[in-house]
């Protein structure tokens, strides 16, 4: 079963709110990823966790804060976002983050910042 | 110059047609190659990995030309359900980061 789940599916928040996005996989994957995708653009990598440690941060603003509580879970904490942060946020996972790895994507959270 | 380049399309084809997409990449150290499919407002889904020897999965054939640094995807006998955006994806040696092309939009009409 190649399934990555994400909650919530949709989220509307104000610029002063704090919210969290959640991602879960039970495939035994040890690498997990957050991507941001704007309309008609490809996904852009934000963060990579490998064996529960942050291995890549693509210079993402600090208003986005990732967390990997265990090997199956990945969170993205949101605070003081801007309207331009409205996008589809995709979580992905892969076996170990190696060369031949396949990344499997969750259905995404569609975020609107008012 | 973008690291992975694709013709954005759209490619409009009738059902049953054969259609081919190309993608070029600029980093000669790139090691892993993939085609993903993305339906409107959905997540990308792996269509196939691409190997130097070429590979086929049903109606879909992918080829890799390392010398010319391009990847191709051929779809035979197009179905209405093939309408989607096809993303060319590359991974470079030693990195966990996937580099996505902007995608090629395919519209298959009855």
Backbone of each chain as ProteinMPNN parsed JSONL, in Angstrom:
{"seq_chain_A": "XXXXXXXXXXXXXXXXXXXXXXXXXXXXXXXXXXXXXXXXXXXXXXXXXXXXXXXXXXXXXXXXXXXXXXXXXXXXXXXXXXXXXXXXXXXXXXXXXXXXXXXXXXXXXXXXXX", "coords_chain_A": {"N_chain_A": [[0.845, -1.185, 0.0], [0.86, 2.001, -1.081], [0.532, 4.566, 0.451], [0.153, 7.857, 1.454], [-1.084, 9.94, 3.853], [-2.824, 13.014, 4.426], [-3.8, 15.671, 6.539], [-5.459, 18.743, 7.395], [-7.731, 18.466, 4.534], [-8.468, 20.837, 3.395], [-7.744, 24.191, 4.341], [-8.421, 27.222, 5.839], [-7.079, 30.198, 6.89], [-6.383, 33.037, 8.984], [-4.051, 35.778, 8.949], [-2.987, 36.035, 11.458], [-3.304, 33.679, 12.702], [-2.431, 30.442, 14.176], [-1.669, 27.35, 12.904], [-1.587, 23.808, 12.082], [-0.305, 21.45, 9.746], [-0.72, 18.032, 8.94], [0.899, 14.923, 8.284], [1.067, 11.53, 7.37], [2.516, 8.304, 7.145], [2.663, 4.783, 6.612], [4.473, 3.059, 5.522], [6.941, 2.339, 6.22], [8.83, 4.078, 5.404], [11.753, 6.168, 5.562], [12.405, 8.689, 4.887], [11.0, 11.869, 4.609], [9.055, 14.515, 3.2], [8.268, 17.967, 2.636], [6.464, 19.845, 0.318], [5.641, 22.764, -1.593], [3.096, 23.9, -3.698], [2.148, 26.075, -6.165], [-0.54, 27.325, -8.234], [-0.534, 25.995, -11.498], [2.175, 25.609, -11.502], [5.205, 23.685, -10.903], [5.772, 21.374, -8.13], [7.527, 22.721, -5.316], [10.324, 22.079, -3.395], [10.388, 22.177, 0.143], [11.222, 21.204, 2.75], [13.251, 18.451, 3.942], [13.196, 15.482, 5.756], [15.25, 13.061, 7.136], [15.52, 9.962, 8.495], [14.219, 10.986, 10.756], [15.53, 13.354, 11.183], [16.132, 16.745, 10.342], [17.234, 17.311, 7.151], [17.347, 18.846, 4.866], [16.658, 22.205, 4.291], [15.107, 24.377, 2.385], [15.759, 27.166, 2.507], [13.449, 28.227, 3.681], [11.003, 30.534, 4.886], [10.814, 31.427, 8.395], [8.26, 31.359, 9.388], [7.159, 29.027, 8.673], [7.342, 25.954, 10.169], [8.806, 22.926, 10.473], [8.22, 19.597, 11.77], [9.165, 16.435, 12.972], [7.87, 14.037, 14.6], [8.032, 11.244, 14.824], [8.986, 8.292, 12.936], [6.855, 7.933, 11.26], [5.314, 10.16, 11.091], [4.816, 13.542, 10.076], [4.852, 16.946, 10.58], [3.729, 20.27, 9.783], [4.073, 23.337, 11.016], [2.343, 26.344, 11.141], [2.529, 29.85, 11.178], [1.621, 33.214, 11.432], [1.246, 33.661, 8.651], [1.356, 34.808, 5.213], [-0.79, 36.19, 2.626], [0.294, 35.374, 0.162], [1.282, 32.914, 0.72], [-0.654, 31.111, 0.277], [-1.497, 28.06, -1.116], [-1.08, 24.72, -2.487], [-0.108, 22.303, -0.252], [2.073, 19.754, -0.19], [2.863, 16.572, 1.044], [5.413, 14.126, 1.02], [6.871, 10.829, 0.857], [9.687, 8.597, 1.052], [11.694, 5.619, 0.693], [14.447, 5.62, 1.803], [15.543, 7.954, 0.945], [17.432, 7.729, -1.022], [19.326, 7.29, -4.101], [17.876, 5.801, -6.051], [15.398, 5.953, -5.041], [11.831, 6.138, -4.847], [9.547, 8.729, -4.631], [6.547, 9.121, -2.912], [3.532, 10.8, -3.013], [1.288, 12.554, -0.832], [-2.24, 13.506, -0.778], [-2.37, 16.206, -0.36], [-2.765, 19.437, 1.256], [-4.925, 22.022, 0.828], [-4.294, 25.272, 1.178], [-5.537, 28.366, 2.232], [-4.8, 31.668, 2.824], [-6.037, 34.371, 4.467]], "CA_chain_A": [[0.0, 0.0, 0.0], [1.696, 3.197, -1.182], [-0.374, 5.639, 0.814], [0.526, 8.952, 2.342], [-2.306, 10.69, 4.167], [-2.604, 14.38, 4.906], [-4.959, 16.366, 7.093], [-6.777, 18.625, 6.761], [-7.713, 18.586, 3.075], [-8.561, 22.269, 3.12], [-7.543, 25.009, 5.529], [-8.471, 28.671, 5.648], [-6.586, 30.819, 8.116], [-6.014, 34.436, 8.946], [-2.61, 36.025, 9.048], [-2.527, 35.975, 12.845], [-3.574, 32.334, 13.238], [-1.441, 29.363, 14.186], [-2.279, 26.081, 12.52], [-0.623, 22.763, 11.73], [-0.631, 20.436, 8.758], [-0.213, 16.728, 9.373], [1.186, 13.946, 7.241], [1.351, 10.235, 7.976], [2.724, 7.152, 6.244], [2.956, 3.532, 7.322], [5.159, 2.205, 4.553], [8.295, 2.104, 6.704], [9.746, 5.025, 4.775], [12.524, 6.914, 6.546], [12.59, 10.054, 4.394], [9.718, 12.548, 4.417], [9.283, 15.779, 2.5], [7.212, 18.95, 2.423], [6.533, 20.638, -0.907], [4.619, 23.782, -1.81], [2.792, 23.997, -5.121], [1.236, 27.131, -6.595], [-1.303, 26.94, -9.426], [0.147, 25.915, -12.795], [3.623, 25.508, -11.283], [5.577, 22.388, -10.332], [6.041, 21.411, -6.683], [8.82, 23.249, -4.859], [10.727, 21.456, -2.139], [10.574, 23.062, 1.301], [12.019, 20.534, 3.791], [13.437, 17.012, 3.9], [13.61, 14.796, 6.964], [15.825, 11.748, 6.885], [15.649, 9.31, 9.8], [13.65, 11.927, 11.734], [16.355, 14.555, 11.346], [16.029, 17.677, 9.228], [18.441, 17.242, 6.326], [17.318, 19.927, 3.878], [15.743, 23.333, 4.458], [15.351, 25.171, 1.186], [15.662, 28.604, 2.834], [12.031, 28.522, 3.886], [10.808, 31.505, 5.981], [10.61, 30.808, 9.711], [6.836, 31.221, 9.702], [6.898, 27.601, 8.45], [8.201, 25.219, 11.092], [8.516, 21.496, 10.355], [8.491, 18.75, 12.93], [9.027, 15.012, 12.665], [7.811, 13.41, 15.918], [8.515, 9.864, 14.695], [9.285, 7.942, 11.542], [5.627, 7.86, 10.459], [4.572, 11.42, 11.141], [5.493, 14.793, 9.731], [3.967, 18.1, 10.764], [4.201, 21.59, 9.353], [3.424, 24.34, 11.855], [2.188, 27.593, 10.393], [2.296, 30.992, 12.064], [1.787, 34.544, 10.824], [1.432, 33.501, 7.211], [0.963, 35.881, 4.322], [-1.683, 35.689, 1.564], [1.047, 34.709, -0.911], [1.577, 31.53, 1.137], [-1.767, 30.267, -0.164], [-0.968, 27.087, -2.089], [-1.27, 23.311, -2.136], [1.055, 21.797, 0.467], [2.168, 18.319, -0.43], [3.815, 15.768, 1.791], [5.845, 12.935, 0.293], [7.809, 9.985, 1.598], [10.414, 7.607, 0.264], [12.266, 4.576, 1.54], [15.56, 6.154, 2.594], [16.053, 9.173, 0.351], [18.589, 7.407, -1.841], [19.332, 7.655, -5.518], [16.822, 5.146, -6.827], [14.142, 6.048, -4.301], [10.629, 6.733, -5.41], [8.781, 9.537, -3.682], [5.103, 8.986, -3.013], [2.921, 12.032, -2.522], [-0.041, 12.584, -0.268], [-3.205, 14.279, -1.568], [-2.146, 17.625, -0.177], [-3.659, 20.343, 1.978], [-5.085, 23.288, 0.081], [-4.266, 26.328, 2.187], [-5.873, 29.735, 1.847], [-4.481, 32.639, 3.877], [-6.821, 35.598, 4.218]], "C_chain_A": [[0.894, 1.254, 0.0], [0.851, 4.4, -0.837], [0.252, 6.598, 1.805], [-0.755, 9.737, 2.591], [-1.95, 12.054, 4.716], [-3.912, 14.936, 5.45], [-4.548, 17.776, 7.502], [-6.646, 18.682, 5.234], [-7.717, 20.045, 2.659], [-8.359, 23.018, 4.43], [-7.592, 26.47, 5.13], [-8.026, 29.297, 6.956], [-6.278, 32.289, 7.904], [-4.527, 34.602, 9.188], [-2.091, 35.955, 10.477], [-2.714, 34.591, 13.463], [-2.32, 31.485, 13.327], [-2.176, 28.075, 13.866], [-1.174, 25.073, 12.209], [-1.177, 21.858, 10.647], [-0.003, 19.132, 9.205], [-0.081, 15.783, 8.189], [1.553, 12.637, 7.926], [1.566, 9.182, 6.892], [3.098, 5.948, 7.083], [3.607, 2.542, 6.374], [6.576, 1.874, 5.021], [9.312, 3.024, 6.059], [10.466, 5.851, 5.832], [12.884, 8.312, 6.059], [11.209, 10.653, 4.136], [9.982, 13.985, 3.997], [8.053, 16.674, 2.599], [7.511, 19.717, 1.144], [5.412, 21.68, -0.87], [4.373, 23.863, -3.308], [1.757, 25.098, -5.365], [0.583, 26.674, -7.911], [-0.439, 27.026, -10.681], [1.673, 25.932, -12.669], [3.955, 24.124, -10.759], [5.755, 22.497, -8.823], [7.438, 21.961, -6.397], [9.139, 22.631, -3.508], [10.893, 22.513, -1.051], [11.547, 22.422, 2.292], [12.141, 19.043, 3.466], [13.854, 16.539, 5.284], [14.113, 13.412, 6.577], [16.116, 11.122, 8.24], [15.319, 10.293, 10.926], [14.514, 13.152, 11.992], [16.206, 15.451, 10.105], [17.32, 17.663, 8.431], [18.488, 18.338, 5.271], [16.257, 20.949, 4.291], [16.055, 24.265, 3.298], [15.121, 26.664, 1.442], [14.213, 29.052, 2.973], [11.89, 29.532, 5.027], [10.417, 30.815, 7.282], [9.149, 30.727, 10.117], [6.335, 29.806, 9.378], [7.87, 26.818, 9.326], [7.879, 23.737, 11.007], [8.848, 20.755, 11.643], [8.279, 17.302, 12.524], [9.028, 14.242, 13.991], [8.279, 11.945, 15.925], [8.602, 9.519, 13.22], [8.048, 7.918, 10.658], [4.921, 9.194, 10.29], [5.435, 12.612, 10.756], [4.475, 15.914, 9.872], [4.591, 19.339, 10.134], [3.398, 22.626, 10.128], [3.486, 25.688, 11.143], [1.869, 28.735, 11.346], [2.572, 32.285, 11.318], [2.047, 34.453, 9.325], [0.931, 34.724, 6.457], [0.027, 35.336, 3.24], [-0.935, 34.967, 0.44], [1.49, 33.294, -0.543], [0.439, 30.586, 0.773], [-1.283, 29.361, -1.287], [-1.452, 25.697, -1.688], [0.008, 22.835, -1.468], [1.032, 20.28, 0.411], [3.217, 17.698, 0.486], [4.187, 14.576, 0.918], [6.735, 12.103, 1.205], [8.523, 9.061, 0.629], [11.19, 6.715, 1.218], [13.389, 5.128, 2.416], [16.132, 7.436, 2.015], [17.268, 8.936, -0.513], [18.348, 7.633, -3.313], [18.165, 7.051, -6.283], [15.461, 5.226, -6.181], [13.018, 6.635, -5.114], [9.928, 7.514, -4.32], [7.293, 9.373, -3.972], [4.464, 10.188, -2.323], [1.577, 11.765, -1.869], [-0.942, 13.475, -1.1], [-3.097, 15.784, -1.38], [-3.167, 18.296, 0.722], [-3.719, 21.643, 1.181], [-5.269, 24.406, 1.1], [-4.618, 27.67, 1.568], [-5.599, 30.646, 3.04], [-5.196, 33.953, 3.545], [-6.142, 36.822, 4.81]], "O_chain_A": [[1.596, 1.521, 0.975], [0.485, 5.177, -1.719], [0.799, 6.207, 2.837], [-1.43, 10.15, 1.648], [-0.927, 12.236, 5.377], [-4.985, 14.701, 4.894], [-3.408, 17.989, 7.915], [-5.557, 18.922, 4.712], [-7.057, 20.437, 1.696], [-8.752, 22.542, 5.495], [-6.901, 26.904, 4.208], [-8.547, 28.956, 8.018], [-5.957, 32.726, 6.799], [-3.84, 33.662, 9.586], [-0.885, 35.829, 10.691], [-2.329, 34.36, 14.609], [-1.308, 31.743, 12.674], [-3.188, 27.754, 14.49], [0.0, 25.424, 12.088], [-2.366, 21.539, 10.632], [1.09, 19.112, 9.77], [-0.849, 15.844, 7.228], [2.26, 12.629, 8.934], [0.889, 9.175, 5.864], [3.755, 6.064, 8.118], [3.33, 1.344, 6.416], [7.327, 1.208, 4.309], [10.516, 2.788, 6.151], [9.889, 6.197, 6.863], [13.596, 9.042, 6.749], [10.354, 10.018, 3.519], [10.984, 14.591, 4.377], [6.925, 16.183, 2.642], [8.63, 20.173, 0.911], [4.387, 21.5, -0.212], [5.317, 23.892, -4.099], [0.644, 25.055, -4.841], [1.076, 25.778, -8.597], [0.285, 27.998, -10.893], [2.373, 26.239, -13.634], [3.079, 23.447, -10.222], [5.877, 23.602, -8.295], [8.392, 21.703, -7.131], [8.319, 22.66, -2.591], [11.452, 23.586, -1.279], [12.57, 23.015, 2.637], [11.276, 18.454, 2.818], [14.746, 17.113, 5.908], [13.485, 12.696, 5.797], [16.868, 11.68, 9.04], [16.05, 10.406, 11.91], [14.251, 13.908, 12.927], [16.16, 14.967, 8.974], [18.385, 17.969, 8.967], [19.572, 18.719, 4.829], [15.117, 20.599, 4.596], [17.129, 24.864, 3.237], [14.395, 27.334, 0.707], [13.807, 30.095, 2.462], [12.583, 29.409, 6.037], [9.778, 29.763, 7.278], [8.831, 30.076, 11.113], [5.226, 29.433, 9.76], [9.084, 27.002, 9.232], [6.797, 23.318, 11.419], [9.633, 21.212, 12.474], [7.325, 16.981, 11.815], [10.092, 13.835, 14.457], [8.849, 11.472, 16.908], [8.326, 10.354, 12.359], [8.168, 7.886, 9.433], [4.036, 9.337, 9.446], [6.623, 12.673, 11.073], [3.368, 15.831, 9.341], [5.808, 19.439, 9.978], [2.194, 22.774, 9.921], [4.523, 26.104, 10.625], [1.022, 28.59, 12.228], [3.603, 32.441, 10.664], [2.958, 35.093, 8.802], [0.19, 35.551, 6.988], [0.047, 34.137, 2.963], [-1.478, 34.045, -0.167], [2.009, 32.562, -1.385], [0.565, 29.374, 0.949], [-0.73, 29.829, -2.283], [-2.141, 25.527, -0.682], [1.09, 22.947, -2.044], [0.108, 19.624, 0.893], [4.309, 18.237, 0.668], [3.355, 14.077, 0.16], [7.28, 12.6, 2.191], [8.034, 8.78, -0.465], [11.323, 7.02, 2.403], [13.286, 5.103, 3.643], [17.114, 7.959, 2.541], [18.063, 9.853, -0.721], [17.288, 8.112, -3.718], [17.532, 7.737, -7.086], [14.487, 4.659, -6.678], [13.221, 7.51, -5.956], [9.739, 7.014, -3.211], [6.846, 9.473, -5.114], [4.817, 10.538, -1.197], [0.827, 10.882, -2.285], [-0.475, 14.134, -2.03], [-3.669, 16.552, -2.155], [-4.275, 17.798, 0.924], [-2.698, 22.272, 0.903], [-6.283, 24.467, 1.796], [-4.081, 28.061, 0.531], [-6.11, 30.416, 4.136], [-4.983, 34.552, 2.491], [-6.661, 37.932, 4.695]]}, "seq_chain_B": "XXXXXXXXXXXXXXXXXXXXXXXXXXXXXXXXXXXXXXXXXXXXXXXXXXXXXXXXXXXXXXXXXXXXXXXXXXXXXXXXXXXXXXXXXXXXXXXXXXXXXXXXXXXXXX", "coords_chain_B": {"N_chain_B": [[18.759, 29.52, -17.363], [16.479, 26.856, -17.025], [16.781, 23.972, -14.904], [15.452, 21.634, -15.57], [13.65, 21.205, -18.421], [10.568, 21.503, -20.113], [8.151, 21.327, -22.724], [5.351, 23.27, -22.275], [2.903, 22.805, -23.484], [-0.648, 23.211, -24.242], [-0.912, 19.8, -25.396], [-3.074, 18.777, -27.725], [-4.868, 16.008, -28.524], [-6.574, 13.447, -30.43], [-8.598, 10.714, -29.217], [-6.991, 7.556, -29.212], [-4.745, 8.357, -30.53], [-1.146, 8.599, -30.924], [1.216, 10.058, -28.819], [4.023, 12.087, -28.016], [6.278, 13.223, -25.551], [8.988, 15.346, -24.779], [11.8, 16.03, -22.688], [14.338, 18.037, -21.378], [17.413, 18.073, -19.581], [19.799, 19.865, -17.613], [21.93, 19.261, -15.952], [24.636, 17.304, -16.059], [25.349, 15.456, -14.21], [23.11, 14.282, -13.274], [21.207, 11.542, -12.055], [18.944, 9.957, -11.559], [15.734, 9.436, -12.968], [12.402, 10.342, -13.715], [8.953, 10.031, -14.649], [6.14, 11.739, -13.671], [2.62, 11.897, -13.169], [0.107, 14.357, -13.033], [-3.068, 15.107, -12.098], [-5.644, 17.599, -12.41], [-5.661, 19.682, -9.619], [-4.873, 17.658, -7.955], [-2.554, 15.34, -6.34], [0.866, 14.757, -7.455], [1.53, 11.724, -9.167], [3.509, 8.826, -9.404], [4.375, 7.829, -12.588], [6.246, 6.385, -14.132], [9.584, 5.172, -13.629], [12.644, 6.06, -15.279], [14.959, 4.438, -17.264], [18.287, 3.85, -18.5], [18.244, 1.884, -20.415], [15.787, 2.107, -21.408], [12.276, 1.781, -20.886], [9.116, 0.107, -20.647], [5.646, 0.299, -20.041], [2.82, -1.077, -20.459], [0.88, 0.972, -22.406], [2.676, 2.971, -22.307], [5.897, 4.283, -22.89], [9.157, 4.942, -21.908], [12.152, 6.729, -22.476], [15.663, 7.283, -22.128], [18.192, 9.471, -22.949], [21.341, 9.845, -22.392], [23.56, 11.06, -23.511], [22.581, 13.192, -24.989], [21.145, 14.356, -23.073], [18.338, 14.126, -22.64], [14.959, 13.147, -21.957], [12.281, 11.039, -22.777], [8.759, 10.507, -23.245], [6.427, 8.31, -24.422], [3.152, 7.902, -25.41], [0.902, 5.564, -26.364], [-2.1, 4.876, -28.267], [-3.976, 6.772, -27.065], [-6.055, 7.556, -24.28], [-9.119, 9.019, -23.015], [-8.815, 9.332, -20.3], [-6.139, 9.768, -20.022], [-5.668, 12.427, -20.047], [-4.002, 14.968, -18.515], [-1.418, 16.564, -16.55], [1.948, 16.062, -17.3], [4.792, 15.472, -15.574], [8.206, 15.894, -15.781], [10.898, 14.602, -14.031], [13.88, 14.891, -12.187], [16.684, 13.576, -10.434], [19.633, 14.455, -8.771], [22.995, 13.258, -8.274], [23.732, 12.195, -5.018], [21.861, 13.761, -3.767], [18.779, 14.341, -2.068], [16.88, 15.765, -3.234], [14.291, 16.292, -5.516], [14.104, 17.517, -8.818], [11.813, 19.29, -10.563], [10.334, 19.482, -13.778], [8.354, 21.976, -15.5], [6.114, 20.777, -16.406], [4.018, 19.127, -18.833], [1.069, 19.657, -20.46], [-1.531, 17.506, -21.332], [-4.277, 17.004, -23.414], [-6.799, 14.882, -24.178], [-9.14, 14.24, -26.594], [-12.542, 13.233, -27.468]], "CA_chain_B": [[18.207, 28.297, -17.964], [15.947, 25.957, -16.014], [17.508, 22.718, -14.843], [14.652, 20.651, -16.3], [12.774, 21.98, -19.303], [9.536, 20.787, -20.842], [7.175, 22.113, -23.476], [4.156, 23.259, -21.42], [1.708, 22.411, -24.228], [-1.164, 21.85, -24.199], [-0.969, 18.924, -26.538], [-4.453, 18.34, -27.957], [-4.852, 14.851, -29.416], [-7.81, 12.65, -30.375], [-8.486, 9.358, -28.667], [-6.34, 6.596, -30.087], [-3.511, 8.901, -31.114], [0.129, 8.435, -30.236], [1.774, 11.375, -28.51], [5.342, 11.984, -27.376], [6.787, 14.401, -24.849], [10.413, 15.349, -24.477], [12.231, 16.83, -21.55], [15.797, 18.132, -21.352], [17.971, 18.437, -18.283], [21.07, 20.548, -17.842], [22.986, 18.766, -15.081], [25.129, 16.026, -16.577], [25.52, 14.53, -13.084], [21.803, 13.727, -12.899], [21.322, 10.08, -12.018], [17.649, 9.278, -11.52], [14.79, 10.147, -13.831], [11.048, 9.854, -13.493], [7.778, 10.755, -15.131], [4.99, 11.765, -12.791], [1.393, 12.415, -13.761], [-0.656, 15.127, -12.062], [-4.396, 15.555, -12.508], [-5.974, 18.94, -11.915], [-5.937, 19.823, -8.197], [-4.512, 16.418, -7.262], [-1.132, 15.204, -6.111], [1.614, 14.027, -8.489], [1.626, 10.259, -8.971], [4.558, 8.261, -10.236], [3.964, 7.08, -13.771], [7.301, 5.402, -14.319], [10.98, 5.558, -13.577], [13.232, 6.002, -16.617], [16.266, 3.813, -17.216], [19.094, 4.031, -19.714], [17.877, 0.867, -21.407], [14.401, 2.343, -21.815], [11.323, 0.881, -20.252], [7.767, 0.161, -21.184], [4.601, -0.155, -19.128], [1.579, -1.002, -21.218], [0.862, 1.925, -23.513], [3.648, 4.029, -22.009], [7.303, 3.942, -23.081], [10.065, 6.029, -21.531], [13.523, 6.571, -22.953], [16.643, 8.224, -21.59], [19.372, 9.667, -23.79], [22.288, 10.564, -21.516], [24.485, 11.862, -24.318], [21.903, 14.428, -25.361], [20.499, 14.831, -21.855], [16.895, 14.275, -22.712], [14.097, 12.045, -21.552], [11.048, 11.09, -23.558], [7.626, 9.67, -22.853], [5.553, 8.024, -25.552], [1.867, 7.314, -25.028], [0.202, 5.008, -27.529], [-3.539, 4.618, -28.112], [-4.385, 7.686, -25.986], [-7.4, 7.455, -23.709], [-9.59, 10.268, -22.396], [-8.288, 9.36, -18.931], [-4.727, 10.176, -20.034], [-5.619, 13.887, -19.937], [-3.347, 15.314, -17.254], [-0.112, 17.2, -16.733], [3.026, 15.088, -17.141], [5.953, 16.142, -14.989], [9.512, 15.269, -15.92], [11.541, 14.802, -12.732], [15.274, 14.462, -12.197], [17.39, 13.681, -9.153], [21.075, 14.502, -8.976], [23.798, 12.4, -7.41], [24.001, 12.628, -3.655], [20.845, 14.657, -3.239], [17.435, 13.825, -1.909], [15.968, 16.727, -3.829], [13.817, 16.098, -6.883], [13.955, 18.736, -9.601], [10.658, 19.097, -11.426], [10.028, 20.356, -14.898], [7.102, 22.717, -15.316], [5.001, 19.923, -16.79], [3.405, 19.209, -20.16], [-0.357, 19.365, -20.338], [-2.109, 16.686, -22.401], [-5.738, 16.951, -23.475], [-7.253, 13.879, -25.14], [-10.549, 14.526, -26.881], [-13.251, 12.111, -28.122]], "C_chain_B": [[17.706, 27.384, -16.851], [16.679, 24.627, -16.066], [16.769, 21.605, -15.59], [13.633, 21.433, -17.121], [11.81, 21.07, -20.057], [8.711, 21.79, -21.622], [5.876, 22.094, -22.658], [2.888, 22.794, -22.118], [0.655, 23.507, -24.175], [-1.034, 21.107, -25.529], [-2.42, 18.433, -26.628], [-4.441, 17.198, -28.956], [-6.191, 14.139, -29.341], [-7.541, 11.31, -29.71], [-7.843, 8.436, -29.685], [-5.033, 7.079, -30.685], [-2.291, 8.485, -30.285], [0.731, 9.815, -30.018], [3.089, 11.181, -27.766], [5.71, 13.316, -26.737], [8.284, 14.242, -24.66], [10.699, 16.276, -23.307], [13.747, 16.88, -21.62], [16.25, 18.55, -19.962], [19.385, 18.94, -18.478], [22.226, 19.988, -17.021], [23.44, 17.38, -15.522], [25.353, 15.004, -15.471], [24.203, 13.915, -12.631], [21.826, 12.21, -13.036], [19.994, 9.349, -12.077], [16.627, 10.131, -12.247], [13.422, 9.502, -13.703], [10.064, 10.659, -14.333], [6.689, 10.6, -14.072], [3.809, 12.314, -13.577], [0.657, 13.185, -12.666], [-1.97, 15.557, -12.691], [-4.698, 16.876, -11.825], [-6.354, 18.894, -10.429], [-5.71, 18.526, -7.403], [-2.991, 16.374, -7.071], [-0.429, 14.542, -7.29], [1.656, 12.54, -8.137], [2.667, 9.717, -9.927], [3.962, 7.473, -11.38], [4.994, 5.979, -14.044], [8.667, 6.017, -14.07], [11.556, 5.37, -14.986], [14.649, 5.47, -16.507], [16.974, 3.973, -18.55], [18.691, 3.064, -20.823], [16.476, 1.11, -21.956], [13.481, 1.376, -21.092], [9.911, 1.166, -20.726], [6.801, -0.353, -20.122], [3.278, 0.012, -19.865], [1.699, -0.059, -22.395], [1.938, 2.998, -23.381], [5.078, 3.501, -22.18], [8.156, 5.153, -22.738], [11.463, 5.706, -22.021], [14.4, 7.639, -22.324], [17.811, 8.281, -22.557], [20.356, 10.522, -23.001], [23.21, 11.479, -22.322], [23.872, 13.219, -24.661], [21.143, 15.047, -24.195], [19.02, 15.117, -22.081], [16.194, 12.967, -22.38], [12.823, 12.165, -22.369], [10.003, 10.181, -22.947], [6.723, 9.534, -24.058], [4.284, 7.37, -25.011], [1.172, 6.848, -26.309], [-1.27, 4.844, -27.209], [-4.12, 5.458, -26.967], [-5.833, 7.478, -25.583], [-7.802, 8.821, -23.137], [-8.97, 10.436, -21.013], [-6.801, 9.708, -18.871], [-4.579, 11.695, -19.923], [-5.116, 14.265, -18.553], [-2.12, 16.159, -17.588], [0.963, 16.169, -16.419], [4.298, 15.829, -16.744], [7.204, 15.3, -15.191], [10.311, 15.607, -14.658], [12.928, 14.171, -12.745], [15.825, 14.529, -10.781], [18.878, 13.586, -9.427], [21.811, 13.677, -7.939], [23.967, 13.006, -6.025], [22.952, 13.524, -3.054], [19.503, 13.946, -3.085], [16.419, 14.678, -2.653], [15.597, 16.325, -5.241], [13.711, 17.457, -7.552], [12.86, 18.493, -10.624], [10.721, 20.019, -12.627], [8.677, 21.015, -14.651], [5.882, 21.91, -15.737], [4.52, 20.189, -18.207], [1.956, 18.79, -20.026], [-0.841, 18.607, -21.569], [-3.623, 16.712, -22.288], [-6.111, 15.956, -24.564], [-8.745, 14.083, -25.336], [-11.195, 13.353, -27.611], [-13.199, 12.232, -29.644]], "O_chain_B": [[18.402, 27.157, -15.861], [17.14, 24.199, -17.124], [17.403, 20.729, -16.178], [12.855, 22.22, -16.583], [12.189, 20.015, -20.567], [8.585, 22.951, -21.234], [5.35, 21.018, -22.374], [1.91, 22.432, -21.463], [1.033, 24.674, -24.069], [-1.047, 21.696, -26.61], [-2.921, 17.764, -25.724], [-4.051, 17.386, -30.108], [-6.876, 14.208, -28.32], [-6.405, 10.84, -29.651], [-8.12, 8.527, -30.881], [-4.293, 6.296, -31.281], [-2.398, 8.083, -29.127], [0.752, 10.642, -30.93], [3.249, 10.238, -26.991], [5.484, 14.385, -27.304], [8.781, 13.143, -24.414], [9.925, 17.181, -22.996], [14.383, 15.862, -21.894], [15.556, 19.286, -19.261], [20.09, 18.504, -19.388], [23.387, 20.218, -17.359], [22.707, 16.402, -15.372], [25.529, 13.817, -15.749], [24.184, 13.11, -11.699], [22.381, 11.662, -13.989], [19.925, 8.234, -12.592], [16.637, 11.359, -12.167], [13.298, 8.282, -13.597], [10.315, 11.813, -14.68], [6.363, 9.494, -13.641], [3.973, 13.089, -14.519], [0.584, 12.738, -11.521], [-1.989, 16.277, -13.689], [-4.099, 17.226, -10.808], [-7.258, 18.156, -10.035], [-6.278, 18.33, -6.329], [-2.254, 17.23, -7.56], [-1.074, 13.827, -8.057], [1.797, 12.159, -6.975], [2.712, 10.089, -11.1], [3.152, 6.569, -11.178], [4.651, 4.804, -14.169], [8.879, 7.213, -14.271], [11.014, 4.608, -15.785], [15.454, 5.997, -15.739], [16.349, 4.2, -19.585], [18.784, 3.382, -22.008], [16.027, 0.405, -22.86], [13.889, 0.271, -20.733], [9.563, 2.273, -21.138], [7.094, -1.307, -19.402], [2.694, 1.096, -19.89], [2.527, -0.267, -23.282], [2.084, 3.842, -24.265], [5.423, 2.427, -21.688], [7.904, 6.257, -23.22], [11.9, 4.555, -21.985], [13.949, 8.746, -22.027], [18.356, 7.245, -22.938], [20.234, 11.745, -22.942], [23.591, 12.552, -21.853], [24.545, 14.25, -24.628], [20.569, 16.129, -24.318], [18.52, 16.195, -21.76], [16.743, 11.872, -22.502], [12.342, 13.27, -22.622], [10.313, 9.226, -22.236], [6.303, 10.53, -24.647], [4.345, 6.405, -24.249], [0.897, 7.64, -27.21], [-1.655, 4.692, -26.049], [-4.685, 4.916, -26.018], [-6.71, 7.256, -26.417], [-6.955, 9.657, -22.822], [-8.639, 11.55, -20.605], [-6.26, 9.919, -17.785], [-3.47, 12.192, -19.726], [-5.73, 13.923, -17.543], [-1.828, 16.429, -18.753], [0.899, 15.485, -15.397], [4.802, 16.685, -17.471], [7.245, 14.13, -14.81], [10.388, 16.771, -14.265], [13.12, 13.065, -13.248], [15.479, 15.429, -10.016], [19.33, 12.75, -10.21], [21.296, 13.432, -6.848], [24.302, 14.182, -5.883], [23.125, 14.007, -1.935], [19.15, 13.068, -3.872], [15.234, 14.347, -2.696], [16.467, 16.049, -6.068], [13.281, 18.431, -6.935], [12.968, 17.592, -11.457], [11.109, 21.182, -12.518], [7.954, 20.661, -13.72], [4.748, 22.303, -15.462], [4.599, 21.308, -18.714], [1.654, 17.702, -19.536], [-0.592, 19.016, -22.702], [-4.185, 16.477, -21.219], [-5.783, 16.155, -25.734], [-9.517, 14.097, -24.377], [-10.516, 12.576, -28.282], [-13.741, 11.381, -30.35]]}, "name": "protein", "num_of_chains": 2, "seq": "XXXXXXXXXXXXXXXXXXXXXXXXXXXXXXXXXXXXXXXXXXXXXXXXXXXXXXXXXXXXXXXXXXXXXXXXXXXXXXXXXXXXXXXXXXXXXXXXXXXXXXXXXXXXXXXXXXXXXXXXXXXXXXXXXXXXXXXXXXXXXXXXXXXXXXXXXXXXXXXXXXXXXXXXXXXXXXXXXXXXXXXXXXXXXXXXXXXXXXXXXXXXXXXXXXXXXXXXXXXXXXXX"}
